[in-house]
């Protein structure tokens, strides 16, 4: 199990049954990068991955 799996499981448990707006997720990602600038690249990659998830390319 990756460390990220624990965080993902916590997110699922704490936010179970909720609908999250993309705007809320984006703001949380910005806040995270403000607090932890060393993670900027990883957050940018995650955002790009999520944005392109439905692309056929």
C-alpha positions as a Markdown table, in Angstrom:
| # | Residue | x | y | z |
|---|---|---|---|---|
| 1 | Unk | 0.0 | 0.0 | 0.0 |
| 2 | Unk | 1.3 | 3.4 | -0.9 |
| 3 | Unk | 1.2 | 6.3 | 1.6 |
| 4 | Unk | -1.2 | 8.1 | -0.8 |
| 5 | Unk | -3.7 | 5.2 | -0.4 |
| 6 | Unk | -4.1 | 6.1 | 3.2 |
| 7 | Unk | -4.9 | 9.7 | 2.4 |
| 8 | Unk | -7.3 | 8.6 | -0.4 |
| 9 | Unk | -9.1 | 6.3 | 2.0 |
| 10 | Unk | -9.4 | 9.0 | 4.6 |
| 11 | Unk | -10.8 | 11.4 | 1.9 |
| 12 | Unk | -13.4 | 8.8 | 0.9 |
| 13 | Unk | -14.4 | 8.1 | 4.5 |
| 14 | Unk | -14.6 | 11.8 | 5.6 |
| 15 | Unk | -16.4 | 13.0 | 2.5 |
| 16 | Unk | -18.6 | 9.9 | 1.9 |
| 17 | Unk | -21.9 | 10.8 | 0.3 |
| 18 | Unk | -20.8 | 14.4 | -0.5 |
| 19 | Unk | -20.6 | 15.9 | -4.0 |
| 20 | Unk | -17.5 | 18.1 | -4.4 |
| 21 | Unk | -17.4 | 21.0 | -6.8 |
| 22 | Unk | -14.4 | 21.3 | -9.1 |
| 23 | Unk | -13.9 | 24.8 | -7.9 |
| 24 | Unk | -13.6 | 23.6 | -4.3 |
| 25 | Unk | -11.1 | 20.9 | -5.3 |
| 26 | Unk | -9.0 | 23.5 | -7.2 |
| 27 | Unk | -9.0 | 25.9 | -4.3 |
| 28 | Unk | -7.9 | 23.2 | -1.9 |
| 29 | Unk | -5.1 | 22.3 | -4.3 |
| 30 | Unk | -4.0 | 25.9 | -4.5 |
| 31 | Unk | -4.1 | 26.2 | -0.7 |
| 32 | Unk | -2.0 | 23.0 | -0.4 |
| 33 | Unk | 0.6 | 24.4 | -2.8 |
| 34 | Unk | 0.8 | 27.6 | -0.8 |
| 35 | Unk | 1.5 | 25.6 | 2.3 |
| 36 | Unk | 3.8 | 23.1 | 0.7 |
| 37 | Unk | 5.4 | 24.7 | -2.3 |
| 38 | Unk | 7.8 | 21.7 | -2.8 |
| 39 | Unk | 4.7 | 19.7 | -3.9 |
| 40 | Unk | 3.8 | 22.2 | -6.7 |
| 41 | Unk | 4.9 | 19.8 | -9.5 |
| 42 | Unk | 3.0 | 16.8 | -8.1 |
| 43 | Unk | -0.2 | 18.9 | -7.6 |
| 44 | Unk | 0.2 | 20.3 | -11.1 |
| 45 | Unk | 0.6 | 16.8 | -12.6 |
| 46 | Unk | -2.5 | 15.6 | -10.6 |
| 47 | Unk | -4.6 | 18.6 | -11.8 |
| 48 | Unk | -3.5 | 17.9 | -15.5 |
| 49 | Unk | -4.3 | 14.2 | -15.1 |
| 50 | Unk | -7.8 | 15.0 | -13.7 |
| 51 | Unk | -8.4 | 17.6 | -16.4 |
| 52 | Unk | -7.6 | 15.1 | -19.2 |
| 53 | Unk | -9.1 | 12.0 | -17.8 |
| 54 | Unk | -11.9 | 11.9 | -20.4 |
| 55 | Unk | -9.5 | 12.6 | -23.3 |
| 56 | Unk | -9.1 | 9.8 | -25.8 |
| 57 | Unk | -5.5 | 10.7 | -26.5 |
